[in-house]
Amino acid sequence: MTSSDGALRVLDERFRDLVPANAELERLWTGGEWVEGPVWMPHENALIFSDIPNDRMMRWSDAEGARVFRHPADKSNGNTLDLQGRIITCEHLTNRVTRTEPDGSVTTLVERYRGCRLNSPNDVVVHSSGVIWFTDPPYGILSEREGRVRESELEGNYLFSFDPGTGLLEVAATDFERPNGLAFSPDESTLYVADSGSRRHIRSFRMTKSSAGLTGGEEFVRIDQGVPDGFRVDVGGNLWSSAADGIHVFDPEGALLGKIPVPEKVSNCEFGGPEGRDLFITASTSLYRVPLEVEGALWSRFAT
Ligand code: MG
């Protein structure tokens, strides 16, 4: 990145080990309205992501470019893969978390807590035990653009865990304003969860043995431009967060190593590409890619 508006912001020399000095941010596609929820499909060499206001999911690959993957898509938002490589999706319009089966059919995993409709599941991650962790802020019930306006049926905006083996849905944390993106540390000892409300921070929880057992929850980092939405963690435990001005990269202790400026407000990012060393970035209306020197923490799950 040599241009003045696209130059990497190196705040710590270790950042140079993560992003090539000559790395160029490439816009792969534009034409969305608010794109989110990128998930890399290693067996297809393709990226799935959501375009929430346009009520569609998109599929992008180097070979074929971008096309509509699903429409209507119930205003889907965050996506991830389960241990079998099936897409797990958060849907605003239907307040549910779904699984897309190999034949393309969609299975509802969870949509209610104690009889009450969830707000609008936002983002999701799968633990190596198979337990699904997701956040449930109200963005999909606050506007018609992102969902459908209605009253919340819950007392708050929770972090949930759901075990698809037992069907057990548990509230893991209640003290969020707007719980949003989430990711595990490489050894899964820590769960990071963003709060995109006024606190603008990412919190750090320690995992315990029980499925919904968490301790801690202290502030890990605060985002100084906009709010943290989605984020990912690399194999070294560095955290790659969305922010209003680009991607902010933090080391496992929370030190800001550097920034990758992006010309549109960033919603989320995802590791992918043939070696797992490309960072795909969903930002407002467009999908971007930047080559890295490091792969994502979940890469080994699906690498052959
Ligand atoms: Mg989000």
Boltz pocket constraint, residues with backbone or C-beta under 6 A from the ligand:
constraints:
  - pocket:
      binder: B
      contacts: [[A, 36], [A, 77], [A, 78], [A, 122], [A, 123], [A, 180], [A, 181], [A, 229], [A, 230], [A, 267]]
      max_distance: 6.0
